[in-house]
Amino acid sequence: MKAKVVFVQSAGFSDESNIRLILNELGVFNIETSYSGVSIDDPDGFLDAVGDGIDNCDIILIVGGMTDLTRPLAKEILCDALDVALLPHNPSVLRLREAFEKQGRQFVEEDIRLALVPEGARVFQNTVGFLSGFSLESQGQAIIMLPDNADEYASMFMQFICPYIKSGTGGEYAVHTLKAFGLEREEAERMLQAVHLTIPASVSVLETGGELLIRVFCVDETKLKALSVADSAAKVVASGPLGAYIYGDESESMAQVVVNKLKTRGMKISTAESCTGGLVSERITEVSGSSSVFEFGVSAYADSVKEEKLGVSPKLIKQFTSVSEETAVAMAAGVMEQGHADIGIGITGVAGPNSDNNGKPVGLVYVSMCDKKGVWVKRLTLNPQKYNREAIRNIAALTALDMARRYLDSLPILPPEMVPFSLGSTKSYVHAAAAARAQYETEETGLLSEKPVQTLERQKGRPGKMPKGEKKPLFRRFVEYMFPVKGDTGKQVFLKILSLVLAVIFIAAASYIGYYYGSAYLNKVQLDDLNTLYGTGSTPEGYPSDYIEDFAALYAKNQDVKAFIEIAGTGVKSPVVQAGDNDYYLRRDFTKAHNRHGIPFIDYRVKVSKSTNTVVYGHNMKDGQMFGQLVNYKNLDFYKEHPVITFNTVYGKGEYKIVSAFITNVNPAHGEVFYYTSFINPKTQQETDDFIAQVKARSIINTPVDIKKGDSFLTLSTCTYEFDEARFVIVARKVRDGENSTVDVSKAGKNPQPLYPDIWYTLFGGTKPELPVLGTGSEMQNGETPPPLVSQPDDGTSVTDSQASSEEASSQRESSSEQASSSEELSSSKESSSSKASSSEESSSKQSSSSKQSDSSVDAEPSAVSTPNNQTTSSRTSSEADKETSSALGVSTEQLTVVSGGNTITNDAYTILCQVVANEMNDTIATEAIKAQTVAAHSFIRYYMQKGSKAYVGMRTPTTKIKNAVKEVVDKLVYVNGSIAYTPYFAIAAGKTNSSQDVWGGYSSHLVSVDSPYDSNASGYERTKTLTVDYVRGKLLSYFNREPQGDPSSWFQVLSYTSGGYNDDLDIGGISTDARTLREKVLVNGGVFDLRSTKFDVTCDGTSFSFTTYGYGHGVGMSQMGADGYARNEGWTYDQILQHYYTGVTVQ
């Protein structure tokens, strides 16, 4: 295969060297490549270069020439020569308008040229910018055009060009990208020269946003080999000279790395910024959980702010000016002191566009970082011809974060660049600045300073020898008595050493005992004092209006307080807090001071008073404090005496009846892990049923407490010591409204055969009972960081364990097709075997036949936990209604395992996918959309299987059209970052899709909001649901334990929206909640959601509310009706559809 790369230079183009990326990576495919650089002002030269490629090559790759509207665009010149029409591409137009709006630019008619594509072209969505790429393909040859921005064409190259090349070469490809900062691109490329010779991969350097992307790209026979080679090559790169500058992978930002390192060390950072105007603090606060490490930041442009907020001396500023090393040092020290932090950042400089009043040039920036012992200053001199104002600010912010990163990596040894200083001393700041200036000026001139040699004057004569007649000092006599000295006999030396050893042991033991019991006593005193504050005090300023008054005094001391727990008659009684992660309070008490006892804390994923299950962690202390008493629930008599837990939150009071007490493992080496902490916000009733089945099967005690649909739970987790990393867990059910809180404990008894981890039976014997089907909480999202469980080992150190990370991964997800509602309308609109669904809403019966048919695929929204009447219930194989098999059809014989209708089903991929897709779509849907659904469902199922779990799906008998579509793509999967992607899907989008972060809280790079404009044509797009005011009031009262206030017509106020335009935060008559909670937890009738989506308008006539919803489903991932629209209106193929709805993925 041959390729011609044509690079088009136009006004504003800056760096042609980025083209080496594509040339390198084409070379890895063993493609013979030629290259031409031309100017957009030379159209003949451009066409000659393209014509040469058409005559001699299989691929003509044109990069650039797409943005300068003052000249003909490259695509205009090309299409005019080829006699191909340029037409508006509607999704590109929409993205262009949105991009202009965000930039504050007016969109004029001339700008539409940027969104034109050749008629019949395959369009490449730009996931980084707004300019789409495209390809014109004919008779095995392709002309491809991409933007010249490095980020944009690098992304498109991976998404679109590599799959095309792969189809012609047969090789599998993989990429591993590292991020680096602190050196020029040319220097990085020089460092990589030696590495190139030792690895079978292409290594390219991209410069973007002041950082470097080190892109390792390779091709091999299989995907697994390619991934392995790329990862190994990346390790070689990171272990070489570049290693000091590499801070993470492509998915990590510098701020994320710094925040995680701060969390690990239990440290805090504060920032004082002048020319960066709060950019560093903004980057830090964008990181989830940053509140535990960052509490104080000052934007200090004005000298008065530096003086008043940071304590910078006016004399210092007058003498050295605002833009100086001295001022930067004083700013860092001042903000560290004012913010009570461990690290201070100070930035001052001139970002432009003009120099400052003292003549300091644009691009001069001083960045300082200090701790309580020393300070590090860097001087940046950035060329304003190369870097604009925003670029200067960005590089200054990155420099500050990089200095913090290097400092944290160096601890406990300070970086050599740091110089000592004294906090609060302006004179010390001046000396430190001078020392720092001398240091980096020496570095800049290439000279090394000599360290002064210190000498000590000694008295002549041998050590220890006293002049005659002088009596030895008492201290010296003591030393000679206790320690071996010259002249001692062998016996004396032995006895002295033995005495010293025994003395050290005694002192250490006494110190430890004193510390252990002393700290335990002090903690108990502190906790007793805190407990007396509960239920007292007047509400402080800023006290949330929806908090009950009982927490006022505790809130005044710590605004992280969220609950108060008590088990009467035991030592369990304490405030309960919640932070932005599960690390912060592991070793901090209520005052946020270091304390080995910690304080009980709620899992950060829990939405207090809204989540189905509230998970609370606490240490099992040997002195019985915190959750030390919980392990007594292994004893039946203890349970009978204490069957109820009081757990009052800031939103209301509650009592919980204990359902289960069990021992489990967190180490997979000890047997299959039950991820009980991931059951927080279940999306199906099946998830709840599975969780309850698990905890009851594992419980040491059989309790008489019943479980009903809609119950809320409390889970308490601590450690136990039967085996390494064991956990003891209590699960309790909230007392329902009107229910008596007493428990008939006479009906409780020991479970004769509780389910223990495998290691239990190895250590203690016994027979393992049958394991219930695990359908919840056994998965994690790609790239997510597992939160910890609390552990208190014998040695008093803390450990953490991997658990599922995000709310979205907290349990077995819904069938991608909005399984969250436990089949929503399917519950109220039973389908007939002919696949038609009657609507439970006010849907019109005046639709066309095609509209009705389309509705059958979306209105009932088949649930993956429901089994149609014609579906088999075999526990091993799927329905025999479809006799065709994979082997008979000559397609993949890969085996898939799913759960449908409560039964585990295993069969070949073709048979399973035919039935799953038939449950999601019918014959009225475009074939390419059916193929897209097939690949999404296949990936969804395989995603769960690779995590050791099973996907819940719905199944029905497929039609011939569906069988044929499935057959064509049965071997295709969706990949993100080299791994099988999680691919949820749903029925109808409301103009745009939602991001996973908006809906489930866990960020996934491929599940972001994208346009879906054709859904509005679906007949089920807009529906109106009427609910009485009394019904809504009752539902709100039942869930929130409070009634909305005021006129019902003004109850519903939308406070914010998701990135997809769906409703997010709500105020309902003074009740703060969000649209997802309203839809999935509050307005639910018999397990069916009253609202079809979270995008809705509300009107009220005084007695009833009319909710007009738009779209149908959770909105994350692929819209089924949107896929159909793109296939029909844009002519998109299945892979184009998938790459649109799952951003940055590959299909192969």
N, C-alpha and C positions, 0 to 999 in steps of 0.2 A: 504494500500500500504506500502511496506517495501523497504528500501534503504540501501545499503552498500557503505560507503565512504572509499576509499583506498587512503591514501596519500603517495606518493612515494618520498622519500628524495634522493637527488643526490648531487654531488659536487657543491658547491656554493649556496646551499639552505640556507636561513637565518632564516626564522621565521614561524614555523609550526602553530603558534597561529592564523594565518589568516584563517585556516580551520574552525574556530568557526563560521565564517560568514555563510557558507553553512549548517553546522549542525543546527544553529539557524533557518535559513529560511526554511529548510526542516521540522523542528519541527512545524513551523507555519501552514504548510499544514497538520498537524496531521499525518505525516509519521513516522512510527517506524524506527529509524535510528540506525545503528551500525557503528563502525569506527575502522579502522586499520591503523597504521603507519608502513611502511616498507621501507627498503633500496633498491635502485636499484642494489646494489651489492649482494643482496640476492634474486635471481630470483625465487627460490623455495618458499620462504616466500611470495613473491609478488603473485605468481600463486595460492598459498593456500588461500590467502586473497580474490582474485578474485573468485576462485572456491567456497568459502563459500558463496559469494554473489550470484553467479549463482544458487546455490542449494536452497537458502532461500529467495531471494529478487526479487523485480520487477525491481529495478534500481541498477546498479553497477556503481558508479561514481568514476573514477580514476583521481586524481589530481597530476600533476607533472611527473617527469621522462622523459621529452620530449626534453631536450636541450643539455645534456652532451654527445658529440659525441665521447668521449674517452671510453665510456661504451656502452653496448647495451641499446637502448632506451626502455622505458616501452611498447610502441606499438609494437616494434619488438619482445619482449619476449611474449607478448599477442598473436599476430598474428601467431607466430610460434607454439604456443600451440594449437591455434584454427584451424591451417592449412588454414589460410586466407592470400591471397597474398597482399602485400603492393605495391601500384602503385603511380606514380607521379600525383599530383593534380595541373594542369597547373596554375590556378589563384594563388594558394599558392606559386608555384615556382616563379611567377612574383613578388609577394609581397616580397618574400624572397630576390630576387636579388635587388630590389629597396631599401629594408632596408639595405642590405649590402653596396650598393653604397653610401647611405647617411652617413653610419658610416665609410666610407673609407676602408671597408674590401673587400678582394678579394673573389669572389664566386668560390669555387672549387667543384669538383665532389662529394666529401664526404658530402658537405653541402646539397645535394639533399635529404639526409635522413630525414632532418627536414620537408620536404614538401611531404613526402609519407603518404598516407592514406590507410586504408584497402579497398579492393575491395568490392563494394556494400555499403560502409558506407555513411551516411549522414554527409556532411562536414559543420562545423560551422565557418563562417568567423570571423577572429579576427579583430575587429575594433580599438583595442588599440595597439597590437603588430603585429608580423608577423607569429606566430605559430597558425595554424588552429586547432580547436577541431573537434571531430567527434563522431558519435554514430553508433553502430551496433545494429540493432533492429530485434527481431525475436519472434513471438508468444507472443506478449505482454510484452516482457522483453527487456531491453535496457542496453548495456554496453556503457558508455559515458566516454570520455577522454578529459580533459581540462588542459591547462597550469597551473603552480603553482604560477605565478605572480598574486598578489592580484587584480590589476586593470583588468587584462585580464580575469581571471576566473570569477570575479564578473560581468563583462559585459556579458560574454557568458552565465552565469547562468540565468541572467534576460532575455536575448534574446531567448535562445534555451531550457534551462532546465525547466524553469517555464511553458512555454506553453505545454511542454510534460507532466509535472506533472498535470497541470490543466485538460488536456484531460482525465486523469484517476481519478481525484478527483472531478472535477466539480466546484471547487472554483475559484473566480476571485482574482487577486493579484494586489498589487500596492506598489511602493517604493517611499520614499521621502528621499533624501540624503542631509545632511547638511555638511558644511565644517568648520573645526576648526583648530586653530593653537595656539601654545604656551604652550602645555603640552604633557607629555608622554602618550602613548596609555594606559598603565596600570592605570594611574591616571584617564583618561577619563572613562575607564571601571568601576573603583571604584565609580566615581560620578554617573554612570548610574545604579548602583545596585538598588537604591531606586526607580528609574524611572521605571524599568522593572516591578515592582509590580503594577503600577498604569495604565498601558496602555495595550491594547489588541494587541500588535505587538512585533515583534522581533527587537531589537536594537543592531546592531553590529558596531564595530569600526575597520576601515581599516586604515593602515598607508601607505601613498603613497607620495613620493616626499617631505618628511618633514612635510606634513600636515596630518590631520586626516579626514577621511570620516565617518560621523555618519549616518549609513544607517538604516532607519526605514522601515521595511517590514511587510506587513500584508495581510491577506487573508479574504475575506468575500463573501457573496452570490452574490453580483453584483459588477461590476466595479466601479460604482458610490459610493457604500458604502465603498469599499476598498480604493478608493482615499480619501474619506472623513476621514476615520479612520487614514490613513497614515499621512494626513496633520495635523489632530488634535494631533496625537501622536508626530509629529515633533515639534509642538508648545509647547507641554509639555516639551520635551527635551530642547528646546531653552530657556524656562523660568526657567529651573533648574540651578544647579551649573555650568553646561557647558556653559551656555548662554554667559558668559563673553569672552569665547574663540571662539564661533561660529561667523563667519563673513558673511556667505551667504549660498546659495544653490549650488548644484553641478555645475550648469551652469555658476557660477560667479567665476572669479579668484580674488585673493587678490588685484591685480593691478586694476582690473575693479572697485572694491568696493572703493578703495582709490581715483581713478580718479573721480568717480561719486560724492564722498563726497567733493572733492576739487572744482568741478564744482558748486555744490550746495552752497558752501560758498564763491565762487569767489576768491579762493586762488591759489597760485602757489607753486610748489615744485622744488628744484634743488638737484642734487646728486653728491657726490664726493666719488669715489669707488677705493679702492686699490685691495684687494684680490678678490673681486667679479668682477672686470674688466668690469664694465658697465652693469652688469646683471640687476640691479634695473632699470636703465634707459631703458634698452631693454624691460623689462616687462611693464613699463609704456607706452612706445611708441607703443607697440603692441595693445593698447586699442584705439578704434576709438574715435576721438575727443580729444585725450590727448594733442594735440598742444595748447589747450587753458589753460592748467594747468602746462605744462612742456616745458621749453625753453632752459634749460642749464644743462648740465651734464658733469662731468670730470672723466676720467679714470686715476687715479693718482697712478700708481705703484711706480714710481720713486720719491725719495725725492725732486728732483729738480722740478718736476711738482707740488708737494704739495706746495713748496715754491713760485714758479713763478705764477702758475695759481690760487692758493687758498690763498696765503698770509700767509701760516703757517711759523712761526718763525723757522729759522735754529737752534737757541739755544734751542728751545723747543724740536725739534726732537733729537738733540744731547743729551740733558739731560734725556729725557724720552723714546727715541727710536721711530721708526715709528709705532710700534705696541704697542699702549698705549692708555689709556683713554684720556690723554691730547691731543694727536695727533688727535684722533677721534673727539673730541670737536672742535678743531681748524679747521679741515676739514669741518665739518658741518657748522660752522659759516662762514667760508670763501666762501664756495660755495653758501650759502644763499645770502651773500652780492654781490658776483660777478654776480649771476644770477638774482638779484633784485627780489628774491622770498620771500614768507611768511614762508616757511619751508625749512630747510636744512638737508640733510642726509649725514653722514660721516661714512665710513666703512673702517677699517684697520685690518689686521689679517694675519694669516698663513694658507692657504688652503692646503698646501702640494705640492708635496709629502714629502718635507724635511723641517726641521725647518729653521728659518731665521738666519741671521748672528749674531744676538744677543742671540741665543739660545732659542728664544720663540718657544714653541712647536706647532706642527701641530694641528689644531682645535681650537686655541686660536684666537678669533675674538672680536673686540670692535665695537659696532654699536651705533652711536649717532644720535639723532634727536633734532633739536633746532628750536625755533622761535626767535623773537627779544627780548624776555624777559628771556627765560630760556632754559636749555638743559637737555636731558634725555640720559643716557648712559647705555647700556647693555653689559655685558661680557659673551661671549659664550665659553664654554670649551667642545668641541665636541670630542668624542673618535674616533681617526683615524682608529681604528680597526673596528668600526661600520660604519663610514661615510668616503667615499672616497672624493677626491678633489671636484668633481662636487656636491656631496651632501652637503659638507660644504659651498660651494659658494651659493647653492640654499637656505639652511636654513638661512644663513646670509642675503640674499636678502629678504626672507620672513619676517625675524625678523624686518628689516628696514620698510617694508611696513606695518607690523602689528603695529609697534610703531606709524607710521603716522595715521593709522586707529583709534587707541585708542585715540590719541591726538585730532583728528577731532571730534570723538564722545563725548569727554569730554568738548569741548568748550561750553560756554565761560570760564568755569573753567579749569585751567590747571591740567593735571594729577599729582597725588601726587609724582610721581617719578621724576618730573622735578625740577631742582635746578636753582636758579637765576644766571645770569652772565651778563657781559657787552660786547657788541660787539666790536671787534677790540682791546681788551685788553688781551694780552698773560697772564698776571698775573691773570686776571679773569678766563681765561680758565683753568689755573692750579688749582685754588681754586675750580672751578665748578667740575673738574674731581675728585678732592680729595673728595668733598662732595658726588658725585655720587658713588665713590668707597666705601666710608664708608657706604653709604646707602645699596648697594647690598651685601656688605660683612656682614652687620648686618642681612640682610634677610637670607643670606646663613647659618649663625650660629644660626638663630632662636631667636636672641635677639632683643629687642626693645630699641631704643635710647630714652632718656628722653629729652623733649624740655626744654630749659632754661626758667625760669620764669622771665618775665620782670616786674620791679617795677618802679613806678613813685613817686618821692618825692613830697609831698604836704606841702604847708605852713599850719601850725597849725591854727585852727580857722575855722569859718563857711565860705563856699564859698560866694563870693560877698561882704564880709565884709572888708572894708578898714580901716587901722589904722587912728586914729584921726590926722587931720592936713594935710593929703595927699589928693591931688586933683585927681579925677579919670581920667584916660587917655581918650582922645577924642573918641577912638574906643569903649571903654567900655560904655561911655555915650550914643553913638549912638545905641549900642545894647540894652541898657536899655530903650531907647526912642522908638525903633521899636518893640521890642519883649517883651512878658509878662515876668515879673520878680516877685520874691517874694515881697509882700507888695502892689501890684497893686490891685485896686478895681475891682469888677466884670465888671463894665462898661468899665474901662480902658483895661482889658483883651479882651473884645469883640471888642472894636474899633481897638485895635492893630491887632487882628487876621483878621478882615475884611480888614484892610489896607494891610496886607500882602497878602491875597488872591487876592485882586484887583491888587496889584503890580505884582504878579506872572502872572496873566492872561494878563496884559498889556505887560509885557516883552515877554511872550511866543508868543502873537499875533504879536507883532512888529518884533520879531525874525523870525517868519514864513513868514510874508509878505516880510521882507527884504531878506530872503533866497530865497523865491519863485521868486520874481521879479529880484533879483540879479543873481540867477543862470540862469534864462531865458535870461537875458541880456547877461551874459557872454557866454552862449551857442550860442546865435545868432552871437555874435562877432566872436567866434571861427569858426562857420560854414561859415560865410561870408569870413573869411580868407582862409578857405579850398577851397571854391568855386573859389576863384581867382587863386588857383594853378592849377585847371583843364585846360589842354591845354597849360601848360607852362613847362619850365624846360628841361634840357638836360637829356638823359637817364643815370641813375646811373649804377654803376658796378653791374653786375648780373641781369640786367633788362631782363626779358624773351624776346627772339627774336621774338615771335609771338604776343607780345603786341603792340598796336598802341602807338605812342609817346605821345598822349594827357594825358596819365596817369603817365608820368615819375615823375613829382614833387610829386604827391600824393603817388606813390609807394615808393618814398624815405622816406616818413613819416610812411607809414604803408603798408606792403606787402600783407595785406589781401584785399586791394582794388580790386574790380572786375567790378565796373560799376559806371556810373554817371547818375542820374535821374533829369529831369526837366519837369515841366508842366508850360509852359509860362503863365505869368500873375497871378500865384498863389504863395504861399509860399513854394511850393514843389520844392526844388533844393538842391541836396546833393550828396556827394560821397556815394557809396553803397559798403558794405564789405561782406565777407563770411568767416565763421570760420568752424571748424571741427564739430560743433554741433549748435543747435539753442538756446543755453543758454548764450554763452559767451558775445554777444553784447547786451543782453537785457538791461543792465544797464552800459554799457561802451560806451564811445564816440570814435571818430576816433583815438584818441591818446591812447586808451585802458585804460583811466582813468575812475573811477566811475563817472557816470553822469545819472541822472534820465531821461534825454531825449533820451539816447542811440544814435544809428545811424541806418539808414535803413540797413537791412542785408538780404542776399539771403539765402533761405533754403539750409542747408548743403547737401541735396541730389541732388541738381541741378548741372548739368555739364554745366557751363556757355558756351554759344554759341552752345551747343550740345543738350540739353534737349528741348523737345517740349514746355514745359511751365516753365517759370522762375518765381518762387514765391518769393516775397519780403515782409518782415515784417517791420512795423514802428509804433511808438507810436502815438496815437491821443492825442497830448498835448493841454491843454486848452489855452496855449499862441499861438496856431496856428502853432507851429513849427513841424518839422518832417512830419508826415502824418495827422496833424490836419486839413488840408484844404480838405482832400479827402471826408469827410462827406458832403461837399457842393454839391457833385454830386447827392444828393437826389433831388436837384432842377434842373428842366429841363433847365432853362435859364443858369445856371452855366455850365451844360454840353455843351450847344450850344456855349458857349464862349471858352471852353477848351476841345475839343473833341479828342485831340491828345497828347500823352505822348512821350517825348524824352527819350530814354533809350539806352545809349551808353555803351558797354562793352569794356573790355580791348582788345577784339579781333576784334571789329568793331562797327560801328555806326548803330543805328536803330531808327525808329519811329513806334509808335503803335497807332492804332485807337481803341478807347474804344468801346467795344461790350456790356458790361453789368455792372451795378452797383446794388448791392443787399445787403440786410440784412439777416444774417443767425445766427444760434446758434451753440454752441459747447457742450452744456450740453444736454445729451440724455433725461433728465427730461423735456426739453422744446420741445420735438418732435424729429422726425428722423433727425439725423445729416447728413449733406451733407459734405463729406470730400474733400472739394475743394483743399486743400493743398496737397492731395495725387496724384493729376493729374499732373505728372511731366514728366515721360517717358512712355507714353502709348505704349502698345504692340500690340494693334489692332486699326483699324479705328473705330470699334464699340465703344471703350472706348472714343475716341475723340468725336464721334457723341453724346454719352450719356452726356459727360461733357458740350458740347455746348447747348444741349437741356435743361440741368439743369440751366445753368447760364442765358439763355434767358428767361426761364419760371420764374425765380426769379427776373429778372431785373426790377427795378423801372421805367426805361426808355427803350422804344423800339428804338434802334439805327438802322440806315440804313446800318451798316457795314456787308458785306457778309463774309462767311467762306468757304474756299476751302480746299480740301485734301492737306496736306503738309504744312499748315500754322503753324506758331509759335505764342506763346502767352506769355503775361506778366500778372501776377496776383499780385495785391497789397492788402495787408491785414492789417487792423487796427481794433480798437475796436470802439463801439458806445454804446449809453446808453439808448436805448429804453427799454431794459430789462437786467437782470443780465447776464453777460458773452455773450453779443451780439457782433457780428462782422459786419463790413462794408467792402465790397470787391469790387474791380474794376478788371475786366478782359478786356484785350485789345489784339488786333490781330496785328502782325507785318506787316508793309507796305511791300508789295511784290516788288521784283525787277521790275523796270519800272513802278510801280503804282504811281499815284499822291497821296500825303499825305493829301490832303484836304478832308473834309467830308461834304457832303450836309446835313447840320444839319436841313434844312427846312423839311426834311422827318422824323425827329425824333419826338417822342411824348411820353406822359406818358403812361405807361402800365396800362390799366384799372383794371387789376386783377393779380398783381404779386404774386408769390408763397412765402409766409412767413413761418417761423416756427410756430408750433402749438400754442406756447405761445402768439404769436402776436394776434391771433384771440380771445384768452381768455382775453387779456388786452384791445384790441382796437376794437373787433368785426370784422365783414366781413365774406365772404364766401371763403373757401379754394378751389382753382382751382384743377383740376386733376393733380396728381403728375406724371411726366414722369418716365418711367422705369429707375431705378437707376442701372447702370451696372458698375459703376466705383468707385474706391476708398473707398469702405466701409469696407475694411477688414484690419486686422493686422496679421503678422506672429506670430506663437507661440513664446513666450518668448522675443518678441522685445519690446524695450522701446519707447513709443510714444514721438515724438518731440513736442515742444510747438508752439502755436501761440502767437503773441505779444498782450498784453493787457495793457491798462493804465487806471485803474479805477479812480474814483473821488478822492480817497485818495492818489493817486500818487504811490501806491504800484503796483508791477507787479504780474501777474498770468500767468500760463501756462495751456494749454488745451491738452487733449489727441487727437492725430491724428495718422493716419497710419504711420508706422515708416520707413520702408526701401523703397528704390527705387523699390524693387521687390513687395512691398505691396502697391505701390503708385496707383495702379489702378486694376481693375478686370484683373486678369492674363489671359494669353493666355489659350485656352483649353490646357490642359496639353500638347497636341500634337502640340506644336509650333504654337499656334494660333497667335503668335506675328505678323506675316506678313500679317494679314488679308487674310489668306489662301494661301499665297505664290503661289506655282505652280498651285493650284486649279484655280487660277484666269486666268492662261494662258493655263492650260491643263484640260479642262472640262471633268468630269468623265461621263461615260455612266452608265446606270442603272445596268449593269452587274458588276459594281465595278472595271472595268479596267481603268487605267489612261494612257494617252499617255504622254510621257515625252516631256518637252519643252527644254530639254538639248540635248547634243550629245550622249544620251544613245544608246547603240548598240541594234539593233533588232535581233541580233544573239544569244540571250540568250535562255536558256532552258525554257520549259514551266513552270517549278517550279520557276525559277528565275523571269519570267514575273509575275507570280501570286504573288510572294513576293513583287515585285515592286508595285503592285496595292495597297498594304497596306502602302507603305511609300513614293512613289514618289509624288503622288498628295498631300500627307500630309493633309488629310481632316481637315478643320478648324471647330472649334466649333462655329463659327459664320456663317457658311454656311449651307444651307438646301438643300439636294439633291432634284432633281425634283420629286421624289416619296414620299416626306415627307409632312405630313399635316402641316397646319399653325394654328391649333387650339390654342387658348389662354389659354385653361384650361386643356386639356388632350392630350396625345401623340397619335401617329398614331394608327389607328385601323387595320392596315395591319397585325399585329400579334394579333390574337384573344385570345391567351393563357394569362391568368391572374395569378397573384400570388396566389390568393385564390384557383383557380382551380388546381394549381400545388402543393398546400400545402406548399409553401414557404412564406417568410416574406411578410407581407402586408404593410410594411413601405412605406410612401409616399415621393417621391422626387420631387423637383421643379427645373427646369433648364430653360435656355433661349436658343432657337435654331431657327435660321432663323429670329431673331428679335421678336419671340413670346415666351411668358412665358408658359411653359408646366408643368403640374403636373400629376403624375400617380404613380402607385406602383413601388417599386424599381426594381423588375424583368423586367417589361416592359421597363422602362427607360434605364436600364443598357444593356439589349439586344440590343437596337437600338444604344446606344452610342458606345458599343464595336464593333458592326458591322461596324460602321463608321471608326474605328481604325484598325481593323484586319479582315482577311478573313480566309477561311477554310484551306489554306496552312500552317498557323501558328500552331505550336504545342499546344495541348490542355492546358498544364500547363502554357504556355505563355498567352493564352487567359484568363485563370483564373486570372493570375497576373494582366492583363490589367483590368479585371472586378473589382478587389478589389481596384486597384489604382484609377480607374474612380469613383467608389463608394465613396472612401475616399475624392477624389477631390471635388465631388459634396457636400458631407456632410460638408466638411470643410467650404465651402462658406455659406451653410445654417445655420450653427451654429454661423456664424458671422453676420447673418441677411441679407445676400445677395444671389445672384444666380450665378451659374457657367454657362459660355457660352460653349456649346457643339455642335458637329455635330451629326446627327442621320440618320440612314437608316434601311431598313428592314433586320432583322437578318436571318442567315441560321440555320438549325437544329443543326449543330455542335456548333455554338455560343450559342444557347439557352441552350443546355445541359451543356456547360461549365459554363455559368452564373448561372444556377440553383444550381450547386454544391457549389458556394461560395457567393451567393447573400447576405448572412448575415454577411460576413466578412468585417472588416475594418482595416486600418493601424493606429497604435497609436504610439506617441512619447511622453515620459514623462507623460503618462496618458491621453493625449488629442489626438483627431483625427488629424492625420498629414496632412500637405499640400503635395500633391503627384503629382507633375508635371511629364510629360512623353514626349517623343519625338521619332522620327523615327529611326535614326541611329547614334551611337556614333563613334567618331574618335579614337578608341582604348581605350579611357577612357571617363568618364563623367566629366562634369564641376561641380564646387561647386556653390551654389546659390550666395555666396559672390562674386565670380568671375564675374558672369553674371548680377545679379540684385543689388548687393551691400549689401543685408541683410544676415547676417550669420544665418544659421539654422543647428543645429548639425546633422540632419539626411540627409542633402543635401550637401554632400561633394563628392569630386572626388573619383571614384572607377574604377576598371578595367572593361573593356567590350571588350574582345578580339575577340569575334565571329562576330562582326559587319562587319569586313573586308570581310566576305564571302558574304555579301548582294550585290546584283547587283547594287544597287544605292550608294554604299559606296564611290566610286571615280567618279567624274564628272569634265569635263572641260568646262568652259564658256569663250567665246571670246568676248571682248569688245574693241572698237576702242579707241585709245589714245584721240581723240577729245571728244568722249562720256564721258570718265572718267574725262578729264580735265573740261568739262562743268559741270559735276555733282559736282566736288570739288569746283569749282568757285561759283556755285549756293548756296551751303550749307555753305561754309566757307568765302565767299566774298573775296577770294584770290586764285590765281593760284599756282599750284606747280611749283617749280623752278628746272632747270637742265635737264639733259638727262632723258627722260621717263624710260629708261631701269634701271635707278638707283633710281627711285622715291620711290618704296616700300621697306622700311626697318622695319623689325620686331624688336622692342626693348625689349619686354618681352612676356612671355607666362603665361597662366592661369595654375592652378594646374592640370588641365586635359590635358595640352599640346596644347591647342588651342591658336591662336594668340591673344595677348592682346594689349599692347601699340604699336602704329605705328608711323613712320615718313614718310610722303608722300610728297616728294619734299619740305621739310621744314615746312610742316603742321603737327602739333602734334594732333593725334587723337587716337582712339582705334578701334579694329576690329569690335566690336559690332556696334559702330556708323557707320562705313563704310558700314556694311552689312544692317543695319536696317534703316538708315537715308539718306545715300548718294547714294549708288548704288541700287536705287529703281526705277523701271520702271512701271508706271501704277499700283502702289500698290503692285507689285511683287518684291521680293528680287532677285537681280541678282546672289547673292552668296548663296549656300545652307547651308553653315556653316561658322564659323569664323576660322576654321582650313583650311588654303589654302596656296598654293605656287603660285608665280606670275612670269611669264616670259614675255618678250616684244621683238617683232621683229622690232620695230621702228614705226609701224603704229597701231599695236593692242597688247592688253594684253591678255594672256591666264591665267585664274585663274583656278587652279586645286583644287577643294574642296574635303574634306574628311569628311564623315558623313553627317547627315542632321538634322538640328534643333538646338535649343539653347543648348542642351547637358546637361540639368539639370534633375536629377531624373532618371526614368527608361527608358532605351533604348528598344524600342519595338523589334527591330531585335536582340539586345543583349539578351533579354529575350528568344526569340525563339532559339537562339544559345545555351544558357545554358540548356534549356529544352531538346534539341536534343542531344547535345554533352556530357553534364554532368549528364543528367537524373534528373535535379533539379525539385523540386516541386514548385508550385506557391509561397508558403510562403518563400522558400529559395531564389527565384528570388527577391521577394520584400525586404527581409531582406538584400540582397546584395546591391541593388540599393538605398535603403533608410536606411542609417546606423543607427544602434541602435534602430530600431523600433520593435514593436511586432505586430503580426497579429492575430486577434481574433474576 
